[in-house]
Amino acid sequence: MKNAWLIAIFASVSLYTSAQKTVYVSPSGNDSWTGEQHKPFKSLHRALEENQKCPDTLFIQVASGDYLLDKPLDLSAKVTCPVVVRGNKDNMPRFLGAIRIHQWEKCGDRMYRAYIPEVKLYGYSFEQFFVNGKRAQLARTPDKDWFYVKGYEEYPYVSGVRSANYATQKIKLDKQDLSSLSGLSAEELSDVRFRFYHKWDITQKEVAYACPDSGFVYFHGGGMKPWNPISQGSRYIMYGYKAALDKPGEWFLDKSEGYVYYIPREGEDLSVAECFAPTLHQWIIAKGNRETLLKDIRFENLSFQYAAYSMPKFGNEPMQAAATVEAAVELEYVKNIRFVNCEMLHTGGYAVWLKTACSDNVIDHCYLADLGAGGVKIGSPWYINDSTLVCKRNVVNNSIITHAGSELPCGVGVAVFHASDNRITHNEISDLRYSGVSVGWVWGYNNSDAVWTNVLMKDGTVDFAQTPLISQAVRNLVAYNHIHHIGWGELSDMGAVYTLGESHGTRIVHNMIHDVLSYDYGGWGLYTDEGSTGVEMSSNLVYRCKSGGFHQHYGKENKIENNIFAFGHYYQVQYTRVEDHQSFSFKHNIILQDKGETLAGPWENGKIDMDYNLYWHLNGSPQFGKHSFSEWKKLKERHSVEMDPGFKDAVNDDFRFASMKAVRKIHFKPFDLTEVGVYGSSEWKEKARMPEESLELFREIAKVRLKK
């Protein structure tokens, strides 16, 4: 009996071993070889073909080194068994969607140029350029901040839902600001691009016609959006033309001659510098179908670098969160795809997009940095009336998402659109130009006549349409994230965590949020916007936000409890629209201020269940409209107190309690801030820290923006 049992064990082990297969990939390999350790393949494309011969799991071991990608890794309909692609964690192999640029020659006091045959011979063009792993700036004017629009006219030709589908704009600008365009040929002027900054997004377009000496420029394409038009006082920059090339770190591509021009930064030696121009828009494309999901693929210890983004023919029309912009990794109809300890660097758009019918996928311990738009998108930004296509149960955990918005500043760290039951946990999200995490994609209340969302039209375009629907963004979790240094004074109307529409069961808990800096209004920490409903925001630390720690535009039955809101610049917490239903509960919160208004908006008239809050002003008394605190207690908050909360050193960002005496009076439950953010090795935690030079630059910009 024992022998029979042993025979069975050995037979199962033998079967298990024979069902697996390992192949090897090396930069020095050859795709005509066998893929064995001593005869490795050269490309992942070739290695993946071996899954057809593997009944169980295919292991692909990737040697360290550089792999220049000539096409995306397309997994669609090719993977029939579980696959593990693994590199060396101490020396990750690099997959580069770019070409190297070298053989620079000096062509002026500071300027260098390099010839790129593909530009002249094949029409290759690129809009991003990197030197030693650092994004260079496409030549722009002005070099810092922006110019201002003096006037505008629009001529609509094809009507649309809320704006024209096709129109021409005539923009009046200051002639002096256009001086760098004077003398340019019509061909050179056609390459000039303008970026117009709106409230929460941008418009980017090439000039259709320009009269620099008269101060007029003309554009055509979509009509101006009524909520974000190009108007008098709008900010703009010009970029993408050689006459603007005047500062170290700037570059320009002469497509007629085939030369890229660059002015090196201090310390850069182009004879040895690593210079790349991206050629691929995607590194990975994975798409199953309704009948057969693509599943069970794991990428581990791999570095993906350099992905392109090209402005569309008629430019970038305004789009909140850069919602429809492509990503370097795009997944559809997939399940259990995992990225573990991977890097995704130097993108033109987003890094990852889980688009349609993506479930149970994981991004864990990954480093996403230098992103043209944002980090991760989950779900479709256009409404799909089919619950089976909704993305669900995806996880972004213990990852670093930083330095985003270089090409499209309205990108978001993690954007959850029409998607449910996703978990955004223990991440470090920093150095963004817009919101840190965005959840929901419906403007208004479910099934009402006033609800709006993006709808995919029959011609494949996306339009903002009004239609009764039920929000699919429910039960999402945003927890234990460290979100900080966002906004940078470029855009307005943002939140470190931002919600839209009815989001029943969504929880925003145990996050640490600070340093939110908008250009104008709307630099909030927590922001329930446009019908946000059923959202819990509890046990969060929020401090040093320009417009305050919390704002509700309008919504219902939200729970804002047991939070610390500290040191808002203009306001501490804000409330905008009074409605017939209960807007939210506001209990057991600590509000600590040294300036600004305490409760901004119609709190006295709103239907808010508020009590057991602690208020303290370091330099005076909290303000409750026309009421003293004793009057406010009788009117709204019978059990609230005005007391020093007892922090150890909140002025220097130490929000631990030296004494619990005061906060016990409001039944506040302390939360452990040491659990917030990424976890693991000291090296990983240190990697999450923003460089001191970036922090200092943020502080300098804040000094200017907070004077406005």
C-alpha positions as CSV (number, residue, x, y, z in Angstrom):
1,M,0.0,0.0,0.0
2,K,2.8,2.4,0.9
3,N,4.6,1.5,-2.4
4,A,1.4,2.3,-4.4
5,W,1.1,5.6,-2.6
6,L,4.7,6.5,-3.4
7,I,4.3,5.5,-7.0
8,A,1.2,7.8,-7.2
9,I,3.2,10.7,-5.7
10,F,6.1,10.3,-8.1
11,A,3.8,10.0,-11.0
12,S,2.0,13.2,-10.1
13,V,5.3,15.1,-9.6
14,S,6.6,13.8,-13.0
15,L,3.4,14.9,-14.7
16,Y,3.5,18.3,-13.0
17,T,7.1,18.8,-14.0
18,S,6.5,17.7,-17.6
19,A,3.5,20.0,-17.8
20,Q,5.7,23.1,-17.2
21,K,8.2,24.6,-19.6
22,T,11.0,27.2,-19.1
23,V,12.4,29.2,-22.0
24,Y,15.1,31.8,-21.9
25,V,15.5,35.3,-23.5
26,S,18.7,37.3,-23.8
27,P,19.8,40.4,-25.6
28,S,22.5,38.2,-27.2
29,G,20.1,35.5,-28.1
30,N,18.6,34.5,-31.5
31,D,15.0,33.9,-32.3
32,S,15.9,31.0,-34.5
33,W,17.5,29.1,-31.6
34,T,15.6,26.7,-29.3
35,G,15.1,28.9,-26.2
36,E,17.1,26.7,-23.9
37,Q,19.4,28.3,-21.4
38,H,22.5,27.9,-23.6
39,K,20.5,28.9,-26.8
40,P,18.1,31.7,-25.6
41,F,15.7,33.6,-27.8
42,K,16.3,37.2,-28.5
43,S,12.7,38.5,-28.1
44,L,9.7,38.0,-25.9
45,H,7.6,37.8,-29.0
46,R,9.3,34.6,-30.0
47,A,9.4,33.2,-26.4
48,L,5.6,33.6,-26.1
49,E,5.0,31.4,-29.1
50,E,6.2,28.5,-27.0
51,N,2.9,28.6,-25.0
52,Q,1.3,26.7,-27.8
53,K,3.5,23.7,-26.9
54,C,2.9,24.0,-23.1
55,P,-0.1,22.3,-21.5
56,D,0.4,24.0,-18.1
57,T,2.6,27.0,-17.3
58,L,5.2,28.6,-19.5
59,F,8.1,30.3,-17.6
60,I,10.0,32.9,-19.5
61,Q,13.3,33.9,-17.8
62,V,14.6,37.2,-19.2
63,A,18.3,38.0,-18.9
64,S,19.3,41.5,-17.8
65,G,20.1,44.0,-20.6
66,D,18.3,46.2,-23.1
67,Y,15.7,45.1,-25.6
68,L,14.7,47.6,-28.2
69,L,11.1,46.9,-29.2
70,D,10.2,47.2,-32.8
71,K,6.5,46.5,-32.1
72,P,4.2,46.1,-29.1
73,L,4.1,42.8,-27.3
74,D,0.6,41.7,-28.5
75,L,-0.8,38.9,-26.3
76,S,-4.2,38.9,-28.0
77,A,-5.4,35.4,-28.8
78,K,-1.9,34.0,-28.5
79,V,-1.7,32.9,-24.9
80,T,-3.4,29.5,-24.3
81,C,-1.7,28.6,-21.0
82,P,-0.6,30.4,-17.8
83,V,2.6,32.5,-18.5
84,V,5.2,33.9,-16.1
85,V,7.6,36.4,-17.5
86,R,10.4,37.1,-15.0
87,G,13.6,39.2,-14.9
88,N,16.3,39.7,-12.4
89,K,15.0,41.9,-9.6
90,D,18.4,43.3,-8.8
91,N,19.1,44.3,-12.4
92,M,15.8,44.5,-14.3
93,P,15.9,43.9,-18.1
94,R,14.8,47.0,-19.9
95,F,12.2,46.9,-22.8
96,L,12.6,50.2,-24.7
97,G,10.0,51.4,-27.1
98,A,12.4,53.9,-28.6
99,I,15.4,54.4,-30.9
100,R,18.8,55.7,-29.6
101,I,20.0,59.0,-30.9
102,H,23.8,59.6,-31.0
103,Q,26.5,61.2,-33.1
104,W,25.8,64.7,-32.0
105,E,27.5,67.7,-33.6
106,K,27.7,71.2,-32.3
107,C,25.9,73.9,-34.3
108,G,26.2,77.1,-32.2
109,D,27.4,78.3,-28.9
110,R,25.1,76.0,-26.9
111,M,23.1,74.0,-29.5
112,Y,23.8,70.5,-30.8
113,R,22.1,68.5,-33.5
114,A,21.9,64.8,-34.5
115,Y,20.7,63.4,-37.8
116,I,18.0,60.8,-37.7
117,P,17.7,59.0,-41.1
118,E,14.2,57.7,-40.4
119,V,12.8,61.2,-40.2
120,K,14.0,62.2,-43.6
121,L,13.6,58.9,-45.4
122,Y,10.3,57.5,-43.9
123,G,8.6,60.5,-42.3
124,Y,9.2,59.3,-38.7
125,S,8.3,61.9,-36.2
126,F,8.2,62.1,-32.4
127,E,6.9,64.5,-29.8
128,Q,8.9,63.4,-26.7
129,F,12.6,63.2,-26.3
130,F,14.7,62.0,-23.3
131,V,18.3,62.5,-22.2
132,N,19.8,60.3,-19.5
133,G,16.3,59.2,-18.5
134,K,15.0,62.7,-18.1
135,R,12.3,64.2,-20.3
136,A,13.4,67.2,-22.4
137,Q,11.1,70.1,-23.0
138,L,9.8,70.6,-26.5
139,A,10.9,74.2,-27.3
140,R,8.3,76.6,-25.8
141,T,7.5,80.2,-25.2
142,P,7.4,81.6,-22.6
143,D,9.9,79.4,-20.8
144,K,8.1,79.9,-17.5
145,D,4.4,80.4,-16.7
146,W,2.2,81.6,-19.6
147,F,0.7,84.4,-21.7
148,Y,-2.9,85.6,-21.5
149,V,-5.7,85.7,-24.2
150,K,-7.1,89.2,-24.9
151,G,-10.2,88.2,-26.8
152,Y,-11.9,85.5,-28.9
153,E,-14.6,84.7,-31.5
154,E,-16.0,81.3,-32.6
155,Y,-17.7,80.4,-35.8
156,P,-19.6,77.1,-35.5
157,Y,-20.3,75.1,-38.6
158,V,-21.5,71.6,-37.5
159,S,-23.7,71.5,-34.4
160,G,-23.2,69.0,-31.5
161,V,-24.7,68.2,-28.2
162,R,-23.3,71.0,-26.0
163,S,-20.8,72.5,-28.4
164,A,-20.1,72.5,-32.1
165,N,-18.7,69.3,-33.6
166,Y,-16.7,71.6,-36.0
167,A,-15.9,75.2,-35.6
168,T,-13.2,77.9,-36.2
169,Q,-11.8,80.0,-33.4
170,K,-10.2,83.5,-33.9
171,I,-8.1,84.3,-30.8
172,K,-6.8,87.8,-30.1
173,L,-3.4,87.8,-28.4
174,D,-0.9,90.4,-27.4
175,K,1.3,91.2,-30.4
176,Q,4.4,91.4,-28.2
177,D,3.8,87.9,-26.9
178,L,3.8,86.6,-30.5
179,S,7.2,88.3,-31.4
180,S,8.9,84.9,-31.7
181,L,6.6,84.0,-34.5
182,S,7.3,87.1,-36.6
183,G,9.2,86.3,-39.8
184,L,8.3,82.6,-39.8
185,S,7.2,81.1,-43.1
186,A,3.6,79.7,-43.5
187,E,5.1,76.2,-43.2
188,E,6.9,77.0,-40.0
189,L,3.8,78.6,-38.5
190,S,1.8,75.5,-39.3
191,D,4.1,73.6,-36.8
192,V,3.4,76.0,-33.9
193,R,1.3,74.5,-31.2
194,F,-0.7,76.3,-28.6
195,R,-1.8,74.9,-25.2
196,F,-4.7,76.8,-23.6
197,Y,-5.2,76.1,-19.9
198,H,-8.9,75.9,-18.7
199,K,-10.1,75.2,-15.2
200,W,-9.5,71.4,-15.0
201,D,-8.3,70.5,-18.5
202,I,-6.6,72.0,-21.5
203,T,-6.9,72.5,-25.3
204,Q,-3.9,71.8,-27.5
205,K,-3.9,72.5,-31.2
206,E,-1.7,73.4,-34.1
207,V,-2.2,76.8,-35.7
208,A,-4.5,76.8,-38.7
209,Y,-3.5,80.3,-39.7
210,A,-1.6,83.1,-37.9
211,C,-1.1,86.8,-38.2
212,P,1.6,87.5,-35.6
213,D,2.0,91.2,-36.5
214,S,-1.8,91.8,-35.9
215,G,-2.1,89.6,-32.9
216,F,-4.5,87.0,-34.3
217,V,-4.3,83.2,-34.5
218,Y,-6.9,80.9,-35.9
219,F,-7.8,77.3,-35.0
220,H,-10.3,74.7,-36.3
221,G,-11.7,71.5,-34.9
222,G,-14.2,71.0,-32.1
223,G,-16.2,73.9,-30.7
224,M,-15.3,75.5,-27.4
225,K,-16.8,73.8,-24.4
226,P,-19.3,76.0,-22.5
227,W,-17.9,74.9,-19.2
228,N,-14.3,75.5,-20.2
229,P,-14.0,77.9,-23.2
230,I,-11.0,79.8,-24.5
231,S,-11.9,83.2,-23.3
232,Q,-10.4,86.6,-22.3
233,G,-7.9,85.9,-19.6
234,S,-7.2,82.3,-20.5
235,R,-3.6,81.3,-20.2
236,Y,-1.6,79.8,-23.0
237,I,1.9,78.7,-24.1
238,M,3.3,78.2,-27.6
239,Y,5.6,75.3,-28.4
240,G,7.0,73.0,-31.0
241,Y,8.9,75.5,-33.2
242,K,12.6,76.2,-33.6
243,A,12.5,79.9,-32.8
244,A,11.4,78.9,-29.3
245,L,14.5,76.8,-28.7
246,D,16.5,79.0,-26.4
247,K,16.9,77.3,-23.0
248,P,18.9,74.3,-21.7
249,G,16.8,71.2,-21.7
250,E,14.8,72.2,-24.7
251,W,14.7,70.4,-28.1
252,F,13.2,70.7,-31.6
253,L,12.7,68.2,-34.5
254,D,13.2,69.6,-38.0
255,K,11.1,67.2,-40.0
256,S,12.2,68.6,-43.3
257,E,15.9,68.2,-42.7
258,G,15.8,65.1,-40.4
259,Y,17.7,66.8,-37.5
260,V,16.9,66.9,-33.8
261,Y,18.2,70.0,-32.1
262,Y,19.0,70.2,-28.4
263,I,20.5,72.5,-25.8
264,P,22.2,70.4,-23.1
265,R,21.5,70.9,-19.5
266,E,24.4,71.6,-17.1
267,G,26.5,68.6,-16.8
268,E,25.2,66.7,-19.8
269,D,27.8,65.4,-22.2
270,L,26.1,64.3,-25.4
271,S,29.1,62.2,-26.5
272,V,28.2,59.7,-23.8
273,A,24.6,60.6,-22.9
274,E,21.8,58.1,-23.3
275,C,19.4,59.8,-25.7
276,F,16.1,58.2,-26.8
277,A,13.2,59.2,-29.0
278,P,10.1,57.0,-28.5
279,T,8.8,55.0,-31.5
280,L,6.0,52.8,-30.0
281,H,2.8,54.1,-28.4
282,Q,2.3,50.8,-26.6
283,W,4.6,48.2,-24.9
284,I,1.9,45.6,-24.3
285,I,-1.5,45.0,-25.9
286,A,-3.6,42.2,-24.4
287,K,-7.1,41.7,-25.6
288,G,-9.4,38.6,-25.2
289,N,-13.0,38.6,-26.2
290,R,-16.5,38.0,-24.7
291,E,-16.2,34.3,-25.2
292,T,-12.6,33.7,-24.1
293,L,-10.9,36.0,-21.6
294,L,-7.2,36.3,-21.8
295,K,-5.9,35.3,-18.3
296,D,-3.2,34.1,-15.9
297,I,-0.2,36.1,-17.1
298,R,2.4,37.4,-14.7
299,F,5.1,40.0,-15.4
300,E,7.8,40.3,-12.7
301,N,11.0,42.3,-12.3
302,L,10.8,44.0,-15.7
303,S,11.4,47.6,-16.7
304,F,9.3,49.1,-19.6
305,Q,10.6,52.5,-20.8
306,Y,9.8,55.1,-23.4
307,A,6.3,55.2,-25.0
308,A,5.2,57.9,-27.4
309,Y,2.1,60.1,-27.6
310,S,1.1,62.0,-30.7
311,M,-1.3,64.9,-30.7
312,P,-4.4,64.1,-32.9
313,K,-4.8,65.8,-36.2
314,F,-7.2,68.4,-34.8
315,G,-5.5,68.6,-31.5
316,N,-6.5,67.7,-27.9
317,E,-9.9,68.9,-27.1
318,P,-10.7,69.5,-23.4
319,M,-11.1,66.2,-21.5
320,Q,-11.2,65.9,-17.8
321,A,-8.6,63.4,-16.4
322,A,-7.3,63.0,-20.0
323,A,-9.9,60.2,-19.9
324,T,-9.7,58.8,-23.4
325,V,-5.9,59.2,-23.9
326,E,-4.1,55.9,-24.7
327,A,-1.8,54.0,-22.3
328,A,1.5,52.2,-22.9
329,V,-0.1,49.0,-21.5
330,E,-3.7,48.4,-22.7
331,L,-5.8,45.5,-21.5
332,E,-9.3,44.3,-22.5
333,Y,-11.3,41.2,-21.7
334,V,-8.5,40.0,-19.4
335,K,-8.5,38.3,-16.0
336,N,-5.7,37.7,-13.5
337,I,-3.0,39.7,-15.3
338,R,-0.3,40.7,-12.8
339,F,2.5,43.2,-12.8
340,V,4.7,42.6,-9.8
341,N,7.8,44.7,-9.1
342,C,7.8,46.2,-12.5
343,E,8.8,49.7,-13.8
344,M,6.9,51.8,-16.3
345,L,8.7,54.9,-17.1
346,H,8.8,57.8,-19.6
347,T,5.4,57.6,-21.2
348,G,3.6,60.0,-23.6
349,G,0.1,59.1,-22.2
350,Y,-1.0,56.9,-19.3
351,A,1.0,53.9,-18.2
352,V,-1.7,51.3,-17.8
353,W,-5.4,51.1,-18.9
354,L,-7.7,48.3,-17.9
355,K,-10.3,49.2,-20.5
356,T,-13.2,46.8,-20.8
357,A,-14.2,43.6,-19.0
358,C,-11.0,43.5,-16.9
359,S,-11.3,41.7,-13.6
360,D,-9.1,40.5,-10.8
361,N,-5.9,42.1,-12.3
362,V,-3.2,43.3,-10.0
363,I,-0.5,46.0,-10.1
364,D,1.7,45.4,-7.1
365,H,5.0,47.0,-5.9
366,C,5.4,48.8,-9.3
367,Y,7.2,52.1,-10.0
368,L,5.3,54.3,-12.5
369,A,7.2,57.6,-13.1
370,D,7.7,60.4,-15.6
371,L,4.3,59.9,-17.1
372,G,3.0,62.1,-20.0
373,A,-0.6,62.0,-18.7
374,G,-1.3,59.8,-15.6
375,G,-0.7,56.4,-14.0
376,V,-3.5,53.9,-14.2
377,K,-7.0,54.0,-15.6
378,I,-9.6,51.4,-14.6
379,G,-12.8,51.0,-16.7
380,S,-14.3,52.7,-19.6
381,P,-14.8,56.5,-19.6
382,W,-17.9,56.0,-21.8
383,Y,-21.0,54.4,-20.5
384,I,-21.6,50.8,-21.5
385,N,-25.1,49.5,-20.8
386,D,-23.9,45.9,-20.1
387,S,-22.8,44.9,-16.6
388,T,-20.7,42.0,-17.9
389,L,-18.3,44.5,-19.6
390,V,-17.7,46.5,-16.4
391,C,-14.2,46.3,-15.0
392,K,-14.2,44.9,-11.4
393,R,-12.1,43.7,-8.5
394,N,-8.8,45.1,-9.9
395,V,-6.0,46.1,-7.5
396,V,-3.4,48.8,-7.5
397,N,-1.3,48.2,-4.3
398,N,2.0,49.2,-2.8
399,S,3.0,51.1,-5.9
400,I,4.7,54.5,-6.5
401,I,3.0,56.8,-9.1
402,T,4.9,60.0,-9.5
403,H,5.9,62.9,-11.8
404,A,2.9,62.9,-14.1
405,G,1.2,65.3,-16.5
406,S,4.2,66.5,-18.6
407,E,2.3,66.2,-21.9
408,L,-1.3,66.3,-20.7
409,P,-1.4,67.9,-17.2
410,C,-5.0,66.9,-16.6
411,G,-4.0,63.2,-16.2
412,V,-4.8,61.5,-12.9
413,G,-2.7,59.2,-10.7
414,V,-5.3,56.5,-10.6
415,A,-8.7,57.0,-12.4
416,V,-11.6,54.6,-11.8
417,F,-14.3,55.3,-14.4
418,H,-17.3,53.0,-14.9
419,A,-15.8,50.2,-12.7
420,S,-16.7,48.5,-9.4
421,D,-15.1,46.8,-6.4
422,N,-11.6,47.9,-7.2
423,R,-8.9,48.5,-4.5
424,I,-6.4,51.4,-4.6
425,T,-4.3,50.7,-1.5
426,H,-1.0,51.6,0.1
427,N,0.3,53.7,-2.8
428,E,2.5,56.8,-2.9
429,I,0.9,59.2,-5.4
430,S,2.8,62.4,-5.8
431,D,4.0,65.2,-8.2
432,L,0.9,65.4,-10.4
433,R,-0.7,68.4,-12.1
434,Y,-4.3,67.3,-11.4
435,S,-6.2,64.9,-9.1
436,G,-4.5,62.0,-7.3
437,V,-7.3,59.5,-7.4
438,S,-10.6,59.9,-9.3
439,V,-13.6,57.6,-8.7
440,G,-16.8,57.7,-10.8
441,W,-17.7,59.1,-14.2
442,V,-21.4,60.3,-13.9
443,W,-22.4,63.9,-13.4
444,G,-25.7,63.9,-11.5
445,Y,-28.0,61.4,-9.7
446,N,-29.0,58.0,-11.0
447,N,-31.8,57.8,-13.6
448,S,-32.5,61.5,-13.4
449,D,-33.2,63.7,-16.4
450,A,-30.1,65.8,-15.5
451,V,-27.5,63.0,-15.4
452,W,-24.5,63.3,-17.8
453,T,-21.7,61.1,-18.9
454,N,-19.5,60.3,-21.8
455,V,-21.1,58.2,-24.5
456,L,-19.4,56.3,-27.3
457,M,-21.1,57.4,-30.5
458,K,-21.7,55.2,-33.6
459,D,-18.8,56.8,-35.5
460,G,-16.4,55.8,-32.7
461,T,-16.1,59.3,-31.2
462,V,-16.9,60.1,-27.6
463,D,-19.4,62.8,-26.7
464,F,-20.7,64.3,-23.4
465,A,-24.4,63.3,-23.5
466,Q,-27.4,63.5,-21.2
467,T,-29.2,60.2,-20.6
468,P,-30.9,58.4,-17.7
469,L,-28.5,55.8,-16.3
470,I,-27.2,54.1,-13.1
471,S,-23.6,54.7,-12.1
472,Q,-21.5,51.6,-12.2
473,A,-18.7,53.0,-10.0
474,V,-19.7,51.3,-6.7
475,R,-17.9,49.7,-3.8
476,N,-14.5,51.0,-4.7
477,L,-11.9,51.3,-2.0
478,V,-9.2,54.0,-1.7
479,A,-7.2,53.3,1.5
480,Y,-3.9,53.8,3.1
481,N,-2.5,55.9,0.3
482,H,-0.1,58.8,0.7
483,I,-1.2,61.5,-1.8
484,H,0.8,64.7,-1.9
485,H,2.2,67.6,-3.8
486,I,-0.4,67.7,-6.6
487,G,-1.6,70.6,-8.7
488,W,1.5,72.7,-8.9
489,G,-0.6,75.7,-9.5
490,E,-1.4,74.8,-13.1
491,L,-5.0,73.7,-13.1
492,S,-8.0,74.3,-10.8
493,D,-11.0,72.3,-9.5
494,M,-9.1,69.2,-8.3
495,G,-9.1,66.9,-5.3
496,A,-6.4,64.6,-4.0
497,V,-9.3,62.1,-3.9
498,Y,-12.2,63.1,-6.2
499,T,-15.5,61.4,-6.6
500,L,-18.3,61.8,-9.2
501,G,-21.9,60.6,-9.3
502,E,-23.6,57.9,-7.2
503,S,-20.9,55.7,-5.8
504,H,-22.7,53.5,-3.2
505,G,-20.3,51.6,-1.0
506,T,-17.2,53.5,-2.0
507,R,-14.8,54.1,0.9
508,I,-12.0,56.7,1.1
509,V,-10.3,55.7,4.4
510,H,-6.9,55.9,6.2
511,N,-5.3,58.1,3.6
512,M,-2.7,60.8,4.3
513,I,-3.1,63.8,2.0
514,H,-1.2,67.1,1.9
515,D,0.1,70.0,-0.3
516,V,-2.7,70.4,-2.9
517,L,-2.0,73.6,-4.9
518,S,-4.5,74.7,-7.6
519,Y,-4.0,77.7,-9.9
520,D,-7.2,79.4,-8.9
521,Y,-10.1,77.9,-6.9
522,G,-10.5,74.2,-6.1
523,G,-7.4,72.8,-4.5
524,W,-9.1,70.4,-2.1
525,G,-8.0,67.3,-0.3
526,L,-11.3,65.3,-0.4
527,Y,-13.8,66.4,-3.0
528,T,-17.3,64.9,-3.5
529,D,-18.5,66.4,-6.8
530,E,-21.6,66.4,-9.0
531,G,-24.0,64.0,-7.3
532,S,-21.5,62.0,-5.3
533,T,-23.7,59.6,-3.2
534,G,-23.1,56.9,-0.6
535,V,-19.4,57.7,-0.2
536,E,-17.6,57.3,3.1
537,M,-14.6,59.5,3.8
538,S,-13.3,58.5,7.2
539,S,-10.0,58.5,9.2
540,N,-8.0,60.5,6.7
541,L,-5.4,63.1,7.6
542,V,-5.6,66.1,5.2
543,Y,-3.5,69.2,5.6
544,R,-2.0,72.1,3.7
545,C,-4.5,72.3,0.9
546,K,-5.1,75.6,-0.9
547,S,-8.9,75.5,-0.8
548,G,-9.4,73.3,2.2
549,G,-9.4,69.7,3.4
550,F,-12.9,68.8,2.2
551,H,-15.5,70.1,-0.3
552,Q,-18.9,68.9,-1.4
553,H,-20.3,70.5,-4.5
554,Y,-23.5,68.5,-4.3
555,G,-24.4,65.0,-3.4
556,K,-26.3,63.0,-0.8
557,E,-25.9,60.7,2.1
558,N,-22.1,60.8,2.2
559,K,-20.2,60.2,5.4
560,I,-17.4,62.6,6.4
561,E,-16.3,61.4,9.8
562,N,-13.3,60.9,12.1
563,N,-10.9,63.0,9.8
564,I,-8.2,65.5,10.6
565,F,-8.5,68.6,8.5
566,A,-5.6,71.0,9.1
567,F,-4.1,74.2,7.8
568,G,-6.2,75.0,4.7
569,H,-5.1,78.2,3.2
570,Y,-8.4,79.9,2.2
571,Y,-10.9,77.6,3.9
572,Q,-10.8,74.5,6.1
573,V,-13.9,72.7,4.8
574,Q,-16.4,73.9,2.1
575,Y,-19.9,73.1,1.0
576,T,-21.7,74.6,-2.0
577,R,-25.2,73.4,-2.9
578,V,-28.2,73.2,-0.5
579,E,-30.6,70.4,-1.5
580,D,-33.8,68.9,0.0
581,H,-32.1,65.7,1.1
582,Q,-29.3,65.1,3.6
583,S,-26.1,66.1,1.9
584,F,-23.7,64.4,4.3
585,S,-22.9,63.6,7.9
586,F,-20.0,65.6,9.4
587,K,-19.0,64.1,12.8
588,H,-16.0,63.4,15.0
589,N,-13.7,65.5,12.8
590,I,-10.8,67.7,14.0
591,I,-10.5,71.1,12.3
592,L,-7.2,72.8,13.0
593,Q,-6.4,76.1,11.3
594,D,-3.9,79.0,11.4
595,K,-5.6,81.2,8.8
596,G,-8.7,81.3,6.4
597,E,-12.4,80.6,6.9
598,T,-13.5,77.7,9.0
599,L,-16.8,76.6,7.3
600,A,-17.1,78.1,3.8
601,G,-20.5,78.0,2.2
602,P,-24.2,77.7,3.3
603,W,-23.5,75.3,6.2
604,E,-26.2,77.0,8.3
605,N,-28.9,76.3,5.7
606,G,-27.8,72.9,4.5
607,K,-29.2,69.5,5.6
608,I,-26.1,68.2,7.2
609,D,-26.0,65.8,10.2
610,M,-23.1,67.5,12.0
611,D,-21.9,67.3,15.6
612,Y,-19.1,66.1,17.9
613,N,-16.4,68.1,16.0
614,L,-13.4,69.8,17.4
615,Y,-12.4,73.3,16.2
616,W,-9.1,75.1,17.0
617,H,-7.5,78.2,15.6
618,L,-3.8,78.8,16.4
619,N,-4.1,82.6,15.7
620,G,-7.6,83.5,16.6
621,S,-11.1,82.0,16.8
622,P,-12.9,79.7,14.3
623,Q,-15.4,81.5,12.1
624,F,-19.0,80.2,11.7
625,G,-20.4,82.9,9.5
626,K,-22.0,85.6,11.6
627,H,-22.3,83.3,14.6
628,S,-20.0,82.9,17.6
629,F,-19.0,79.4,18.5
630,S,-21.5,79.3,21.4
631,E,-24.3,80.4,19.1
632,W,-23.2,77.8,16.5
633,K,-23.3,75.1,19.1
634,K,-26.9,75.9,19.9
635,L,-27.8,76.2,16.2
636,K,-26.0,73.2,14.7
637,E,-23.5,71.3,16.9
638,R,-24.5,70.8,20.5
639,H,-21.6,68.5,21.4
640,S,-18.8,70.1,19.4
641,V,-15.9,71.8,21.2
642,E,-13.3,74.5,20.7
643,M,-10.1,73.1,22.2
644,D,-6.5,72.5,21.3
645,P,-6.5,69.0,19.8
646,G,-3.3,68.0,21.6
647,F,-1.1,67.1,18.7
648,K,2.6,66.8,19.4
649,D,3.8,69.3,16.7
650,A,1.2,69.7,13.9
651,V,2.9,72.9,12.7
652,N,5.8,70.6,11.7
653,D,3.6,67.9,10.3
654,D,3.6,65.7,13.5
655,F,0.0,64.8,14.0
656,R,0.5,62.2,16.7
657,F,-1.3,62.9,19.9
658,A,0.6,64.2,23.0
659,S,-2.7,64.1,24.9
660,M,-6.1,62.5,24.1
661,K,-8.0,64.7,26.6
662,A,-9.6,67.0,24.0
663,V,-10.4,64.5,21.3
664,R,-12.1,62.1,23.6
665,K,-14.8,64.7,24.0
666,I,-15.8,64.2,20.4
667,H,-15.4,60.4,20.4
668,F,-12.5,60.6,17.9
669,K,-10.8,57.3,17.1
670,P,-7.1,57.7,16.5
671,F,-5.7,56.0,13.4
672,D,-2.1,54.8,12.8
673,L,-0.3,56.9,10.2
674,T,2.7,54.6,10.1
675,E,0.5,52.2,8.1
676,V,0.0,54.7,5.3
677,G,1.8,54.6,2.0
678,V,4.1,51.9,0.5
679,Y,5.5,49.1,2.6
680,G,8.5,46.7,2.4
681,S,12.2,47.4,2.3
682,S,13.7,50.7,3.4
683,E,15.0,51.2,-0.2
684,W,11.4,50.9,-1.5
685,K,10.2,53.5,1.0
686,E,13.0,55.8,0.2
687,K,12.3,55.5,-3.6
688,A,8.8,56.9,-2.8
689,R,10.2,60.1,-1.4
690,M,10.1,63.2,-3.7
691,P,13.6,64.7,-4.4
692,E,14.3,67.7,-2.2
693,E,14.8,69.9,-5.2
694,S,11.3,69.1,-6.4
695,L,9.9,69.9,-2.9
696,E,11.7,73.2,-2.8
697,L,10.4,74.1,-6.3
698,F,6.8,73.3,-5.1
699,R,7.3,75.5,-2.1
700,E,8.5,78.4,-4.3
701,I,5.5,78.0,-6.6
702,A,3.2,77.9,-3.6
703,K,4.5,81.2,-2.4
704,V,3.4,82.8,-5.7
705,R,0.1,81.1,-6.2
706,L,-1.1,81.7,-2.6
707,K,-0.7,85.4,-3.0
708,K,-3.4,85.5,-5.6
